[in-house]
Amino acid sequence: MVNIPFNKIYFTGNELKFIKEALDKESVSGDGYFTSLVTSFLEERFSISKILMTTSGTHALEIAMMLIDLKPDDEVIMPSFTFPSTANSVMLRGGKPVFAEISQKTLNIDPKDIEKRITEKTRAIIPVHYGGVGCDMESIMDIAKKHNLYVIEDAAQGLNAKYKDKYLGTWGHIGCYSFHGTKNYICGEGGAITLNSDDKSLSKRAEIIRQKGTNRSLFIKGEVDKYSWVDKGSSYTPSDILMAVLYAQLQQLDYIKESRKKVADFYIKNLQKHIESGIIKGMMDTNKYYDPNYHLFYLVFKDEMTRDNVIDKLRSKGVKAVIHFVPLHSSVMGQSLGYKPNSLPITENIGRTLLRLPFYTSMSDYEMEHVVKSLNEVLKEL
Ligand SMILES: *Cc1c(COP(=O)(O)O)cnc(C)c1O
């Protein structure tokens, strides 16, 4: 039987060669040969003034919260429609995640709702670029400026995508990327933090936090002759073996994006008719956004029962479609913290009715056609 997985890891073919090179050079710890190659590549390619590679996207968010000195009871506004790491980074410092509503068109945080949730305790906003589609960063930066707030972009899904003329992850004071195995460009577990602010003390302190609270990075640059403990910190430098894998991936940056665009274009072209007939209520229409990175492809159905029914029927045809985020405010943890499940109606509704189709870089024409054909059959039976 045909079996189309939801996701498939794409390797470029150079990963083992570069891993071997790292081992031959005895470059296995953090900040080695490939880390330096990857860092320069990302800075140049995406016009990033300072990027530091990290052990995960989650850790990049955690470093960001340390950098802005988030204090207990400080509030941080973020969407509820996101991965738990966004909220955990705030909770781990004793802060309070304040969940804002998303816009139906992009499933990204709605700037108008951010403004309504600002109090004297608000310290920061974390916009999340869902599926590699940019948030309305112009409005968000304006709001932040007006209220003197930090903006930390959760661009975990957003590498190699733009909002207007600037890459995601370079708009906010700080940006966070992920190279987890489920993202477009991967090393297994890994991430990066960008320091975009003119305030250079942020990037200096980020280097120290990332290097176990030491000024080791100055030592590596030859600016001090021994390094020592200078601040709080932890161990956030990824192994150079993983950066070797990432370097192989980044060499095919354009190919990976183009391949994924082909899948999105095929889905849109062939499924548009179901939007017009009203059977599908919405889909990720990548043509309608600024330069996205084709991270995922979703459909929205009229209700939860229809969505779940479509998932079951697709599975019986060998097509693995999946749901996505359970909104954080209505999750087990969210409810135990006292958030009310019915407080964000658009988010709630999207969480219950969104389905993601199989979507990966190496998807063949046959696989795409089989997904569309199966979906057509399933929708006819509804
Ligand atoms: C993947 C993801 C993260 C976490 O990244 P890791 O590298 O897996 O720690 C955080 N936020 C969002 C929105 C994500 O999609």
The ligand as an ORCA input file, in Angstrom:
! r2SCAN-3c Opt
* xyz 0 1
  C      10.251     24.165     16.830
  C       9.760     25.339     17.579
  C      10.363     25.758     18.776
  C      11.431     24.962     19.472
  O      12.598     24.767     18.750
  P      13.582     23.555     19.192
  O      14.796     23.778     18.355
  O      12.869     22.294     18.870
  O      13.848     23.704     20.633
  C       9.910     26.923     19.357
  N       8.903     27.638     18.835
  C       8.281     27.255     17.687
  C       7.186     28.105     17.135
  C       8.671     26.081     17.043
  O       8.035     25.703     15.927
*
